[in-house]
Amino acid sequence: MKQNLNLKQTQQLNLSPQLKHAIKLLQCSNLEFDLEVGRILAENPLLELEENNHEIIETPSSNNDKIEETSQHSDEEYTDWEWSDTPSHQATFDDDYDPMLNVAAPISLRASLLAQLAEYQLSQRDLAIMTLLIEELDDQGYLSTSLEDIAENLPLDLMIDEEELAANLTLLQQFEPVGVGARNLQESLLVQIKALEQNGVSMLAQFIVKEHFDCLGDGQFHKLKKILSLPDAKITEALNLICSLNPYPAFGLDTEQTHYISPDVLVKKYNGSWHAQVNTKNMPNIKLNQVYAQAVACSETKTELSGTLQEAQWLLKSIEQRFDTIQKVAEQIVNRQQAFFEEGELSMKPLTLKEIATELNIHESTVSRACTQKYLLCSKGLFELKYFFSQKVHHNNADSSDDISNMAIKARLKEIIANEDPNHPFSDNKLAELLESEQISIARRTVTKYREAMHIKSARERKIS
């Protein structure tokens, strides 16, 4: 054997324990943050928590709920939003009787998928990735977040890329209910067809969904028959198979559980403009035990408590950085979306993570972590901070230099469809033409994409028979 000595120069990103901890706390939701702080308090004797003498503002997580603000002191002060669903009459039962024991426990989508996951012999890493993907599914069973965004929001030290996520997603799409884990309706239908017995009908149905999905969305069956040049009976049989598939994979499973969220940011109008303020009621009143800290600092010999004191100081700094970053990001969002808080979705402006990152001189991933699972409460409702980011669509009006966001286009589409004649609903082609007349130029397939993302049926399905 021959031994050689080779020199190789490489670049590697090494994160300090302090930075890793700060990143972890920033990306935590309020509940996760409270649990993490509680864990550290239990382990670090130099930290102590003083209980706050106020209640945390909590609101249901659904944007459909109406939120009303009441003020006891001044119009310029925040007060608690009160929620009450207590019935005027409550029945009383014997202490040994629990009526909930007679109610069947609902089966949630996530519980069902996690139970199936337990049957697989996977590595700890793959189990963690699969659990992550299951948690990312929306109430319809779709993976509405792109793999790119999921990978970007993960801790840097995990080094999980899109390919690894995609491999695990392929496995998830083999779970029940069939079609779960798809990224859109087309993919869900393809997964469902592949799970069926493969014959001439199913193969034709698969080809139609894969290659001519746009014809299905617009109900252009005559055009489809012309393209395929097949007997009407065969095409009709394939279309009937497609219509028998489930467009909502999670249908029948319990996904409408009520979750209560403590908003991270409160938005209120001052002197004619909207301003963001971090909800201070979420800040833990945590501090160093000065007696113990002083004793450790003054000790002439290094002890285990010396490292404990340093960890405590890191934690306090990380907590301060977490709320400071959320405050700065929220301020930028609210400043750029003043029209939304005044007028609603139709006035939503295009906004990207890069714009906020550039303004604050921080990395895009930091902005993403500060927005994920962080919620903003305003007069329009409760929204995740990520809701305020949308892509730019160029305006066709030569007299206007403004661009419009895809969120505003979706809101306009919803408005047009809500006001259409139910006996003669607009096709996607017609919707594209109506938007074009308002100097909003998007392709018909983009209209279809936006409509499906809002779970609005096609013109044929909306028509009153």
C-alpha positions in Angstrom: 0.0 0.0 0.0 1.1 3.5 -0.7 0.4 6.4 1.6 -0.1 9.9 0.1 -0.6 13.2 1.8 -3.1 15.4 0.1 -4.2 18.9 1.0 -7.8 20.0 0.3 -9.4 23.3 0.9 -13.1 23.3 1.7 -15.6 25.8 3.1 -17.8 24.8 5.9 -20.4 26.6 8.0 -20.0 26.0 11.7 -22.6 27.5 14.1 -21.7 28.2 17.7 -24.0 26.7 20.4 -25.2 30.2 21.2 -26.3 30.9 17.6 -27.9 27.5 17.3 -29.9 28.2 20.4 -31.0 31.6 19.2 -32.1 30.1 15.8 -34.0 27.4 17.6 -35.9 29.9 19.9 -36.7 32.2 16.9 -38.3 29.5 14.8 -40.4 28.2 17.7 -44.1 28.8 17.9 -45.4 30.4 21.1 -46.3 27.0 22.6 -42.9 25.5 21.6 -41.2 28.6 23.0 -43.0 28.3 26.3 -42.1 24.6 26.5 -38.4 25.3 25.7 -38.2 28.1 28.3 -39.9 25.8 30.9 -37.4 23.0 30.2 -34.4 25.3 30.6 -35.8 26.8 33.8 -36.1 23.3 35.2 -32.5 22.5 34.3 -30.8 25.8 35.2 -30.8 26.8 38.9 -29.6 30.3 38.2 -32.8 31.3 36.4 -36.1 32.1 37.9 -39.5 33.1 36.5 -41.8 35.7 38.0 -45.4 35.0 37.1 -47.2 37.7 35.2 -50.3 39.2 36.7 -52.2 39.3 33.5 -53.8 36.8 31.1 -52.6 36.1 27.7 -54.7 37.2 24.7 -55.9 34.0 23.0 -58.0 33.8 19.9 -59.3 30.9 17.8 -56.9 30.2 14.9 -59.6 30.5 12.2 -59.5 33.7 10.1 -63.3 33.3 9.7 -63.9 34.3 13.3 -64.8 37.9 13.9 -62.7 39.8 16.5 -64.0 42.8 18.3 -61.8 45.1 20.4 -63.1 46.8 23.6 -61.3 49.5 25.4 -61.6 50.4 29.1 -59.2 53.3 29.2 -58.3 54.9 25.9 -58.7 54.4 22.2 -55.0 54.3 21.9 -54.5 51.4 24.3 -54.8 47.6 23.8 -57.1 45.7 25.9 -58.1 42.0 26.0 -60.2 40.4 23.4 -62.8 38.4 25.3 -64.3 35.2 24.0 -67.3 33.5 25.6 -69.0 30.3 24.5 -70.5 29.5 27.9 -74.2 28.5 27.5 -76.7 30.3 29.6 -77.8 26.9 31.1 -75.5 24.1 32.1 -76.6 20.7 33.0 -75.3 19.0 36.1 -74.2 15.4 36.4 -73.2 13.0 39.1 -69.5 13.2 39.9 -68.9 9.7 38.7 -70.6 10.3 35.4 -68.6 11.6 32.4 -70.8 12.2 29.4 -67.7 12.5 27.2 -67.1 8.7 27.7 -70.1 8.1 25.5 -68.8 10.3 22.6 -66.7 8.6 20.0 -63.3 10.2 19.8 -62.8 11.8 16.3 -60.1 10.3 14.1 -57.7 13.1 13.0 -55.8 13.0 9.8 -52.5 13.4 11.5 -53.2 10.7 14.1 -54.2 8.3 11.3 -51.0 9.0 9.3 -48.7 8.8 12.4 -50.3 5.4 13.3 -49.5 4.2 9.8 -46.0 5.6 10.0 -45.3 3.5 13.2 -45.7 0.4 11.1 -42.7 1.2 9.0 -39.1 0.3 10.0 -37.4 3.7 9.2 -34.3 5.4 10.5 -34.7 8.1 13.1 -33.9 10.7 10.5 -36.5 9.5 8.0 -39.1 9.2 10.9 -38.4 12.8 11.8 -38.8 13.9 8.1 -42.0 12.0 7.6 -43.4 13.5 10.8 -42.5 16.9 9.6 -44.2 16.4 6.3 -47.4 15.1 8.1 -47.4 18.2 10.2 -47.2 20.4 7.1 -50.3 18.9 5.5 -53.3 21.3 5.3 -56.9 20.4 6.4 -57.6 18.9 3.0 -54.7 16.5 3.1 -52.6 18.5 0.7 -48.9 19.6 1.1 -49.6 23.2 0.3 -46.0 24.3 1.3 -43.4 23.7 -1.4 -40.5 21.4 -0.6 -38.1 24.3 -1.2 -39.8 26.4 1.5 -39.8 23.5 3.9 -36.1 22.8 3.4 -35.3 26.5 3.7 -37.0 26.8 7.1 -35.3 23.8 8.6 -32.4 24.3 11.0 -29.1 24.6 9.1 -27.4 21.8 11.0 -29.9 19.2 9.8 -28.7 19.6 6.2 -32.0 18.2 4.7 -32.4 19.1 1.0 -35.4 18.9 -1.4 -34.4 15.5 -2.8 -34.5 13.9 0.6 -37.9 15.5 1.3 -39.2 14.4 -2.0 -38.1 10.8 -1.4 -40.0 10.7 1.9 -43.0 12.5 0.3 -43.2 9.6 -2.2 -43.6 7.2 0.7 -46.2 9.4 2.4 -48.3 9.4 -0.7 -48.7 5.6 -0.3 -50.5 6.1 3.0 -54.3 6.1 3.5 -56.4 8.0 2.6 -55.3 7.6 -1.0 -54.2 10.9 -2.5 -52.9 12.4 0.8 -49.6 14.3 0.6 -50.2 15.5 -2.9 -49.1 19.1 -3.7 -52.2 19.9 -5.9 -55.4 18.4 -7.2 -53.7 17.0 -10.3 -51.1 15.1 -8.4 -53.7 13.8 -5.9 -55.8 12.4 -8.8 -52.8 10.7 -10.4 -51.9 9.1 -7.0 -55.5 7.8 -6.7 -55.6 6.4 -10.2 -52.2 4.6 -9.8 -53.6 2.9 -6.7 -56.5 1.4 -8.8 -56.3 -1.8 -10.9 -54.4 -0.9 -14.0 -56.5 -1.5 -17.1 -57.4 0.4 -20.3 -59.8 2.7 -18.5 -57.5 3.6 -15.7 -54.6 4.1 -18.0 -56.6 6.4 -20.2 -57.8 8.3 -17.2 -54.2 8.7 -16.0 -53.2 10.1 -19.4 -56.0 12.6 -19.4 -55.2 13.9 -15.9 -51.5 14.1 -16.7 -51.5 15.5 -20.2 -54.9 17.3 -20.6 -55.8 18.4 -17.0 -56.7 21.9 -18.2 -59.5 20.5 -20.3 -60.9 18.9 -17.2 -60.8 22.1 -15.2 -62.7 24.0 -17.9 -65.1 21.2 -18.8 -63.9 21.2 -22.4 -65.0 17.6 -23.0 -65.7 18.1 -26.7 -62.2 19.5 -27.2 -60.8 16.5 -25.3 -62.6 14.0 -27.5 -61.2 15.8 -30.5 -57.7 15.6 -29.2 -57.8 11.9 -28.3 -59.6 10.7 -31.4 -61.1 7.8 -29.5 -64.7 6.5 -29.3 -67.0 8.6 -27.1 -67.8 5.5 -25.0 -64.2 5.0 -23.9 -63.5 8.6 -23.1 -66.8 8.9 -21.2 -65.8 5.8 -19.2 -62.4 7.4 -18.3 -64.1 10.7 -17.4 -66.6 8.9 -15.1 -63.6 7.2 -13.4 -62.0 10.6 -12.8 -65.2 12.1 -11.5 -65.5 9.2 -9.0 -62.1 10.2 -7.4 -61.9 12.2 -4.2 -60.7 15.8 -4.7 -60.2 16.2 -0.9 -58.1 13.3 0.4 -58.8 14.2 4.1 -62.6 14.1 3.6 -64.3 12.2 6.4 -61.4 12.6 8.9 -61.5 15.1 11.7 -59.4 18.1 10.7 -61.4 21.0 12.1 -60.1 20.9 15.6 -60.1 24.2 17.5 -56.7 25.5 18.3 -56.2 28.6 20.4 -53.4 31.0 19.5 -51.8 33.8 21.4 -51.0 36.4 18.8 -47.3 37.4 18.6 -48.0 40.8 17.1 -50.8 43.3 17.6 -51.6 45.9 15.0 -53.5 49.2 15.8 -54.0 52.5 14.1 -52.2 55.6 15.5 -52.3 59.0 14.0 -53.7 57.8 10.7 -51.4 54.9 10.1 -51.1 51.3 11.2 -48.3 50.2 13.6 -47.1 46.8 14.8 -46.3 45.9 18.4 -45.0 42.6 19.8 -47.5 41.2 22.3 -45.6 41.7 25.5 -48.0 39.3 27.3 -46.1 36.5 25.5 -42.7 37.5 27.0 -41.6 35.4 29.9 -40.6 37.4 32.9 -37.5 35.4 33.3 -34.3 36.7 35.1 -31.1 35.6 36.8 -31.2 34.8 40.5 -28.9 37.6 41.5 -27.8 35.9 44.8 -26.6 32.7 43.1 -25.3 34.5 40.0 -23.2 36.9 42.1 -21.8 34.0 44.1 -20.8 32.1 41.0 -19.3 35.3 39.4 -17.2 36.1 42.4 -15.9 32.5 42.9 -12.2 32.3 42.4 -12.4 28.7 41.1 -14.1 27.4 38.0 -17.1 25.2 38.8 -19.9 23.5 36.9 -22.0 26.5 37.8 -19.7 28.8 35.8 -20.9 27.2 32.6 -24.5 27.2 33.9 -24.2 31.0 34.4 -23.0 31.5 30.9 -25.8 29.4 29.5 -28.3 31.4 31.5 -26.9 34.7 30.1 -27.1 33.2 26.5 -30.7 32.3 27.1 -31.7 35.7 28.2 -29.9 37.3 25.2 -31.6 34.8 22.8 -35.0 35.6 24.2 -34.4 39.3 23.8 -33.2 38.7 20.2 -36.3 36.6 19.4 -38.8 39.3 20.3 -36.6 42.1 18.8 -36.4 40.2 15.5 -40.1 39.5 15.4 -40.8 43.2 16.2 -38.6 44.5 13.4 -39.9 42.1 10.8 -43.5 42.8 11.8 -42.9 46.6 11.5 -41.6 46.2 8.0 -44.6 44.0 7.0 -47.1 46.4 8.4 -45.3 49.5 6.9 -45.5 47.9 3.4 -49.0 46.6 3.8 -50.8 49.7 5.0 -53.4 49.4 2.3 -54.3 45.9 3.3 -55.0 46.9 6.9 -57.1 49.8 5.6 -59.0 48.1 2.7 -58.4 44.3 2.8 -57.1 41.6 0.4 -57.8 43.6 -2.8 -55.1 46.0 -1.8 -52.4 43.5 -0.8 -49.0 44.6 -2.1 -46.4 42.2 -3.5 -43.8 41.4 -0.9 -40.9 39.0 -0.6 -38.7 37.7 2.2 -35.7 39.2 0.3 -37.1 42.7 0.5 -37.5 42.5 4.3 -34.1 40.8 4.7 -32.4 43.5 2.7 -34.0 46.3 4.6 -33.0 44.8 8.0 -29.6 43.6 6.8 -30.4 40.0 7.9 -30.6 36.6 6.1 -33.8 35.6 4.3 -33.9 32.4 6.4 -34.0 34.6 9.5 -37.0 36.5 8.2 -38.7 33.1 7.3 -38.1 31.8 10.8 -39.5 35.0 12.3 -42.7 34.6 10.3 -43.4 30.9 10.5 -46.0 30.0 13.1 -46.0 33.7 14.3 -49.5 35.3 14.2 -50.7 38.9 13.8 -53.9 40.2 15.2 -55.6 43.2 13.6 -59.1 44.5 12.8 -59.2 42.2 9.7 -58.6 39.1 11.8 -55.8 36.7 12.8 -53.1 36.0 10.2 -49.8 34.2 10.1 -47.0 36.6 9.2 -46.2 34.5 6.2 -49.6 35.4 4.8 -48.5 38.9 3.9 -45.9 37.7 1.4 -47.1 37.2 -2.1 -45.6 37.2 -5.6 -45.5 40.1 -8.0 -47.7 40.2 -11.1 -46.8 42.9 -13.6 -49.5 45.4 -14.4 -50.6 45.8 -18.0 -51.7 49.4 -17.6 -49.1 51.6 -19.3 -50.3 54.5 -17.1 -49.6 52.6 -13.9 -46.2 51.8 -12.6 -47.6 49.7 -9.7 -47.5 45.9 -9.7 -50.2 43.8 -8.2 -49.8 40.8 -5.9 -51.2 37.3 -6.7 -53.1 37.6 -3.3 -54.9 40.6 -4.6 -55.7 38.8 -7.9 -57.1 35.8 -5.9 -59.3 38.2 -3.9 -60.6 39.8 -7.1 -61.3 36.4 -8.6 -63.3 35.4 -5.6 -65.2 38.7 -5.8 -66.1 38.2 -9.5 -67.2 34.6 -9.0 -69.3 35.6 -5.9 -71.2 38.1 -8.1 -71.6 36.0 -11.2 -75.0 34.7 -12.5 -75.3 31.2 -10.9 -77.2 30.0 -14.0 -74.3 31.1 -16.3 -71.1 31.0 -14.3 -67.9 32.3 -15.8 -65.4 29.8 -17.3 -61.8 30.2 -16.5 -61.3 31.7 -20.0 -63.9 34.3 -19.3 -62.4 35.1 -15.9 -59.1 35.7 -17.5 -60.8 38.0 -20.0 -62.5 40.0 -17.2 -59.2 40.4 -15.4 -57.6 41.5 -18.7 -60.2 44.2 -19.0 -58.9 45.5 -15.6 -55.3 45.5 -16.9 -54.5 42.3 -15.0 -53.0 39.9 -17.6 -52.7 36.3 -16.4 -53.0 33.1 -18.4 -56.2 31.0 -18.2 -54.2 28.1 -16.6 -53.1 30.6 -13.9 -56.8 31.4 -13.3 -57.4 27.7 -12.9 -54.5 27.4 -10.5 -55.7 30.3 -8.3 -59.3 29.0 -8.4 -58.3 25.6 -7.2 -56.0 27.0 -4.5 -59.1 28.8 -3.1 -61.1 25.5 -3.4 -63.6 27.1 -5.8 -65.3 24.6 -8.1 -65.2 24.8 -11.9 -67.9 26.7 -13.9 -69.5 23.4 -14.8 -69.7 22.4 -11.1 -70.9 25.9 -10.0 -73.7 25.9 -12.5 -77.2 25.5 -10.9 -78.8 22.5 -12.6 
